[in-house]
Amino acid sequence: MTTATRVYVARLAGLAVFDPNGDQVGRVRDAVARIRDGGLPPRVVGLVAEMPLRRRIFLPIGRVTSVDAESVVLSTGTLNLRRFEKRPGELLILEDLLDRKVTITGTGVAATVVDVAMETTGRLGDWVLSRVAVREYTGRLSRRGHLYQLDWAEVGGLVGEAESQGTASLLAVFDNMRPADLANVLQDLSEERRVEVATALDDERLADVLEELPEHDQVEIIGALSPERAADVLEEMDPDDAADLLAELPKPDQETLLDLMEPDESAPVRALLDYVPGTAGSIMNSEPVVLTPDATVAEALARVREPQLSPALAAAVYVARAPMATPTGRYLGVVHFQRLLREPPAAMLGGIVDNGIDPLGTGTRLPEITRRMATYNLVAMPVVDDDRLVGAVTVDDVLDQLLPRDWRDRDQQVSRD
């Protein structure tokens, strides 16, 4: 395997990290460099990799045997699993330098950092930050400035307190991350940077990320938005997640945001807030897939293919009399996804509906919900009120309640050796 002699760090982000046996141990999230005196370019000391269960660890650069466009390979499978914590005098390349406002030495031209290259000195495991890609700052949205690739010494303002730092280049690095992974990255940023990056996301992307963050981070970010934009983001969230977030806010703030939301978007959220905490009504999703009994298998399969549905919600189609919006007409039963795959596309749902398992009531408590889902090996169950379908409880809703309240918080950081 060929090892590159110069690598731009933004291109490393997301690359798989393999041990000598070819087993993947994580993905690169950043690189760490130590600042040196005398204007010397910082020396790269390691990479930050994200492991399963969202743990970020430090990989010493000396253990990296090869780097290419597709992967990073280590010389050993033995890793220090202590959570990474940046030390004084160190830089996280992507977090600290991307989008940083700098000046081009000699000309005084203002620019922003779009990438930083690390380059091997020729000695095994010895890498330094050699080149900086910067874009001239024009201050005009309609015109992009010239892109320069300069030596580290030709760029001023790379070290020390940043005068200002944008988000465009960092967001480009995060673009292909799953919402849960991006939420994990945001938790490792400083409070100011976290809010800055989160609020730069578009409404739909921010809504997806908020659903993966702990409550205190959700409140911090939603509070940094204007009320109008906060309402727009809440509209993009699943009603149950929006209700959980609003429940963390003071009552006057809840009402302000609910009033700013579109009535058809706020109505299911208001309904969820009215249920007793810990009941099926309070944790259910009020927008499951609902069809009438004369709908066909082909129609049902088309609905469960919709990309915005979570796997748990897409696992079943609920059959009810019109109207189909919750609360529906009389609930008739459920058709599970596997059954849909076994039936002819033209078959009607009314002929294959399963009504052998009693639905949950809105007041069913969490222990009973858990017991029944485990008994019947289900990933979702319907919730009814007076024989009308009002929502569905999914396994992720149940897990969210069973896990400790702060389960989305990162483990307490511990310094590396």
N, C-alpha and C positions, 0 to 999 in steps of 0.2 A: 504494500500500500504506500502511495506517495504522500509525503507530508509537505504541505505548503510552507514556504518560507515567510510569506506575508499573508495575514488573514484580517479582513475587516470584521470587527466584532459583531456588528449587527447581523452579519450573515451566519455567524455561529449560533445565534439565538434559535432555540428549537431543535438543534441537531441532536440526534441520538448519541448517547455515550455508552460504549461497549467495554466489557472487561476482556481479558486475553482469550477467554473461551468463546467469545462471540455473543455472550448474553447481555442484553440491554439492561443497564443499571439506572438510567435516568435520561434527562434532556438538559442541554445547556440553557441557562437563563441569563448569564452575565459573565464578565471576566473581572478579576480583581487586580489592581495595580498599586504598587507602593511608590509614593512620591519620594523623589531624591533631591538633595540640595544641589546648588550650582547650576540650575537650569537644565540638568540632565533629564532626558525623558523618563517617565516612570517605568519601573521594571514590573512586568506581569508576574504575579506570584501564584495565580491559580484561576480556576474557573468555578463558578457557582452552578451546581446542577440540581435539578428538582427530581426527587425520588418519588416512588409511589407514596400515597397518603400525604401528598403535598409537603414533603419535608425538603427544605433547601440545605444542601451540604456543600462543604468546601473541598475541591479537588486540587491538590498542589500541582503546579504546572510541571514539576519534575516527573510526575507520574503519567503525563500525557505523552504517548509514544508516536501518535500520528494524528494529523488533522487534515481532512479534505472537505469537499463540498457536501458530503453526505453524512459524515459521522466523525466522532472523536473516539479514539481507542486508548485505553489505559494499560499500563504495564503490570497492574496487579488488580486482583479482584477483592482485595482487602481494603475496606473504606472506613474512614472515621465518620460515623453517622450522627455526630453531634450537629445540631442546627447551626448553620452559618450565621455569624454576626460580624459586620464590618468593624475593623479596628481603626483607631486614630491613625492618620497619615495614609489611609488607603482610599482608593477611588473605585467605585463600581462604574464601569465604563458606560454602560447603557443608561443606568439610572442617573448618574451624576453629570455625564458629559453630553449626551444627546440633547439637541435643541438648546444648548447653552449659548447665550449671547457672548461673542468674543470679538476681538479685533485682529486684523491682519497686520503683523508687525512691519513697520517701515512705511506703510501706506495709511494706516489708521482706519482702513475700511471696516465697517461693521459687518459682522457675519454671524451665522448660526451653525453649530456643529451638526452634521448629518451622519457622520460615521467616524470611527477611529480604527486605525490599523495597528495590529501588533505584529512584530517581525522578529525572527530568531537572529541571534547574534552569531550563530555558528556553533556555539557551545550547547551541549545537550541540556535541554530544559531551561535555557536562558532566552527569554523573550522581553522585548521592550516595546513601548508605544512609540512608533516611529512616524506615522503619517496621520494627518487629520483632514478629513473631507469637510469643507465648510461651504456654505452658500451665502453669497453676498446678500446682505439685508437691505431691501429697497424700501420697506415700509408701505409698499403698494400691493394690494391683493391681486391686481390684474397683471402684475409683472414679476416673474421669478428672476432672482439675481443669478449672476454667473457662479458656477460651481468650481471651486479650487481644491486641489490636493496638495497639501503643504507639509513640510517637515514640522515636527512638534514645536521646535524653537521659533518657527515663523508665525505662530498663533499666540496672541496674548489673551489672558483671562481664563485659561484652562484650569488653573489651580487657585484655590481660595473660595471665598464666599461668592456665589453666583449673583451677578447683578440682576439677571432675569433668565428664565428658562421656559421655552415653549413646550409643545407636546407633539407636533406633527411627526417627527422622525421616530419618537418612541412609540406612538400609536401605530406607525407602519410596521414596526417590529412585532407588536402585539396582534396585528390584524387577523392572523389565522389561528389564534389561540381560542380554545373552548372557553365559554364564559366562566366555568369553575376555575380554570387555570389562570385566567386573567384576574379574577377576584383574588386568587392566591398571591399573584404578583403585587396587586395593589396593597395588600396588607403589609407587604415588606417595604413599601415606600414610606417616607416621612409623611406626617399628617398633611402638611401643606401640599406636598407633591402628589399625594394620593387624591386629594380633592381636585387639584388642578387637572390631573390626567382623567379622572372619572368624569368630570363635568365637560371635558372636551369630546367625549364619546357621543355618538348620535343617540337619539331617544331610545330606539329599539335595543341597541347594543348595551346601553347603560341599564335598561330595565332587566335584561338577561343577567348582567353582572351583579346588580343589586340583589337579585334573588339568591345569589351564592355567597353573599357577605353576611357576617354576623350583624345583629341588630344595631349595635352602637355605631358601626361603620355605615350602615344604611342611613341612620338618622343624621350622621355627620355630613354625608354627601347630599342627601335630599335637602338638608337645611342650608346648604351652600347654593342651591338653585333658586332662581326666582320662583314665586308661587305658581306662576303660569307654566313655567317649564316643568316644575315638579309635578304638576297635575298631568301634563302630557306624558311624562315618564310613567307615572302610576297607571295611566290608561294602557300602556304597552305591557304592563306586568300581568301575570295571571291574577285573577281576582283574589284568590286565597293569599297569595304572596303580598299583594297590595294591602289587603286587610291586616296582615301580620305587621307590616311596616307602619301603617297608620295607627295601629294599636299602641305603638311605642311613643307616639307623639301626644302632647297635651290635647285635650278635647277641643279647644278653640282652633288649634292648627289643623286637626282632623277635619273639622267642619269647613274651614276655609278651602282646603284642598279638594274635598268632596264637592263643594259648590262650584269649583272651577272645572271639574271634570265634566265631560259630556254625560247627560242624564242616563243614557243607556249603558255607559261604562261605570258610572258610580253606583247604580242601583244594586248590582250583585255584590259590590264591596260593602255597601251599607248593610245589606242583608246578612252578610257573613259576620260583621261586627256586632250584630245583635244576638248571635248565638252564645251560649255559655261556653267559656274556654274549656278545652279538653273533651268536647263532644264531637260527634261526626259532623254536625252542622258547622262548627267553628273551624275544622281543618279540611273540609272537603273542597274540591274544585267545582265551581258552579257552572263550568262550561265543558262537560263531557260531550262525546259524540252521541247525538240523539237522532234517530230516524223513526219514521212511522212503519207499521207492519207491512204496508204495501211497497216499501222500498226494496230494491233488489240487492243481491250479494255484490254485484258489480258496483252499485252506488256506495255501499258500505266500504268496500275496499278502497274506492277512490277517496273517501273521507279520511280513513285511517292513514292514508299516504301523505296527508298534509304535513309539511315539514315542521310547522310550529307545534305540533302535538308531541308531548313527551312519550317515550316508549310505554310507560304505564297507562297513560290515558288512551293510547292507540291500541291497547290490548283488548278492548271490548267496545262494542256498539250497544247502546241502550235503546230499547224499543218502547215507544209510548204513543198514545193517541195525540193528535194535534191539540194545542200548538207544541212545536218542538223545542222552543226556547224554555229554559227553566224559569219558574216551575211549569212543567209540561202538563199535558192531559194525563189520563190514567196510565200509570206505569204498567207495562206488560211483561218485561223480562229483559234478558241480555243475550247477545250473541258474541261469543268469544272469537278472537281473531283466528285461532286455529280452525274453528268450525267453518269460518268463512272460506278458508283455503280449501276445504274439502267439499264444498257445495258448488253446483253449477252457477255461473254468473247471473243467469236469469231467474234463479230461485228467489222467492220473496222471504223477507226476514220473519214475517208472521208464522211461516211454516217451520222454522228452525229455531225459534226463540226458546231459551232455557229459563224457566221460572221455578226451578226446583229449589233454589236457595233464597231464603227470605232476605229482602233488602234491609239495610240499616235504617233506623229512624234518626231524625236530626238530633235527638237527645241521647243516643247511644254513647256510652262512655268509652274512653280509649282502651281499657283492659278488655272489654267485650269485643271491640273492633279488632284488636290484635288477635284474640283467641279465635274469632270466626275466620279471619283471613288465613291464619295458620292452619286451621282445621281443614279448610277447603282448598288450600294451596293457591290462593288468589293473589293477584297483584293489584286488583281494584275491586271495589264493591259499590253498588248504587246506594244512594241515600234518598229516602222518600219522606214526604210529609202529606198526610191525608191522601195516600195512594198516588200522589203526583211526584215525579222525579224532580229533585232540586239540585242534585249534584252527584259526585262520586268521590270516594276516599281512595287514594292510591297508596301503594306501599311506601313511596317517598314521603308522603304526608305523615304516615305512621312513624317512620324512622325519625323524621324531624322532631316528632314529639317525644319519642323514647330516648333519644340521645341526650346527653347533658345540654343545657340551654346554650352553653358557650362552645359547642362542638365545632363550629366554623372558625373559631379563633385559632390562630397559630399557637402551637405549643410554646411554652416559655423558652426564649432563646438562650442557648448556652454557647459560650465561646469555644472555638476550636483550639486544639493544643498548638 
